């Protein structure tokens, strides 16, 4: 126990300076794009960037906990889609009332995560394989269950307002942004005030040590993968609410963007390192960058290259800082 | 131990599959194997519907498959090989990469199997006939209508869905070519959203910010169009900016009915499926068919979407 505690302390110290670096990166990007086009910092565009962060931010928060443990979850995009499809099925085919359908969809996400976790712990699958299997399974099931058609929520106008309605009637301030803020706070509390945060980092930095100090590693890991699935489920809710439909073939590549956000935010893919504020700033960096490049009419093929460069340098600076 | 059980189960499942397929294939009707670019999208399901309709009429048996994702070249090659193992009389294919299937198809042809390309088609050397929408022509038709709506004057943004798939590229090229004939109209931005609804929504929103004076947005498939529709609605500009789409879906039809989407191009996927099977059957019977069979494309908007010649081409 003492070992994991001191470890936690040391990490908080380095996390702090990493956060300063990425906040600086974010500020630099924003200033740069503002100089290029002052509209970039208009109220409308700030809201556009925040709304664009919602789905990726949600997935990134979920996958962060898994990455803290030294694992990876490449199924979050497909699980997100599957959750939204299952909500849609529950609502339109099984006649669930709206709140129950939403809850059901999110729980489906959590269930998928738990199954990945069981694959990792009880079936000894490497996390990449276990979650790749889950990605393929949920991708296939989304198509099968939906009969390869979008499921529309048009009969439930309330559903669309969950994400796109205005919070307290403030124009442009969509509910989805409030949900993202709320979920970020919840994730932060889970991370810093509960055992989930401490144990996920402890498992990630030294699984054997965690086990020896009495942590039921398997159980916590399954819980953490399930947590990642729940976040993906909430992501699915926001996405389908914005679209007014569950699109069974959507979500391709979303997991990589989520992992990139976590990594830019200071999570180490070898585990034991990272933070929730870091991840959310990472997600903001990606959406601010993509938004800014689009406003500058940079060709699509180059946009992806720029995000790649930022990803590489974010990790590079972090490595340099650690070496010093 | 547990892993062994899993492996065993998988092997058994695979073997049953291998045994089951030839058993099911044991049928007297001529067999046409169709392999599409994708499977999940409504467009392919509509093609499949037309193909099944023709199969019923002409008394042939068809299978219809495609990879989940329109980029999975390997998966598609495997599908083709598996299909050939079932000894079809004809193969109808929309190849993701015509080069990667050229060799296999040539061998098939040498064995007397009829090869018909549909939609994206297959290489010219391999195909006995091609059944497809002329995508350049479809892009030009969209541009003609855009120019008409703009009264030959204004600024246009384009949201495409792919920079690599040939028909996606042609839809944009055709559009640009035709627009170039109108000196008063400028294309100010082209972005690609992979046909992903959310990405296309973000692109549409930033486009309105980057080019505040944009008058019209042309989108090259259903995902781009519905995405742009959602994006423009979120920033409250759906009534200020004309949105032109491609293909159809329930969401697009709703948008077009209210006039929030000014119009779109539809292909004839059901007809494409039907004519593909028809061409294969004719070739099997030793009849002549044209080497290129255009299945056509149409402009539809609120005024004509319920007309007899358009309504059947629109799918949900």
Boltz contact constraints between the chains, C-beta under 6 A:
constraints:
  - contact:
      token1: [A, 39]
      token2: [B, 209]
      max_distance: 6.0
  - contact:
      token1: [A, 45]
      token2: [B, 209]
      max_distance: 6.0
  - contact:
      token1: [A, 48]
      token2: [B, 205]
      max_distance: 6.0
  - contact:
      token1: [A, 52]
      token2: [B, 202]
      max_distance: 6.0
  - contact:
      token1: [A, 143]
      token2: [B, 40]
      max_distance: 6.0
  - contact:
      token1: [A, 148]
      token2: [B, 40]
      max_distance: 6.0
  - contact:
      token1: [A, 148]
      token2: [B, 45]
      max_distance: 6.0
  - contact:
      token1: [A, 152]
      token2: [B, 250]
      max_distance: 6.0
  - contact:
      token1: [A, 243]
      token2: [B, 197]
      max_distance: 6.0
  - contact:
      token1: [A, 247]
      token2: [B, 197]
      max_distance: 6.0
  - contact:
      token1: [A, 249]
      token2: [B, 40]
      max_distance: 6.0
  - contact:
      token1: [A, 291]
      token2: [B, 206]
      max_distance: 6.0
  - contact:
      token1: [A, 294]
      token2: [B, 206]
      max_distance: 6.0
  - contact:
      token1: [A, 295]
      token2: [B, 206]
      max_distance: 6.0
  - contact:
      token1: [A, 295]
      token2: [B, 209]
      max_distance: 6.0
  - contact:
      token1: [A, 295]
      token2: [B, 210]
      max_distance: 6.0
  - contact:
      token1: [A, 297]
      token2: [B, 189]
      max_distance: 6.0
  - contact:
      token1: [A, 297]
      token2: [B, 210]
      max_distance: 6.0
  - contact:
      token1: [A, 300]
      token2: [B, 191]
      max_distance: 6.0
  - contact:
      token1: [A, 300]
      token2: [B, 192]
      max_distance: 6.0
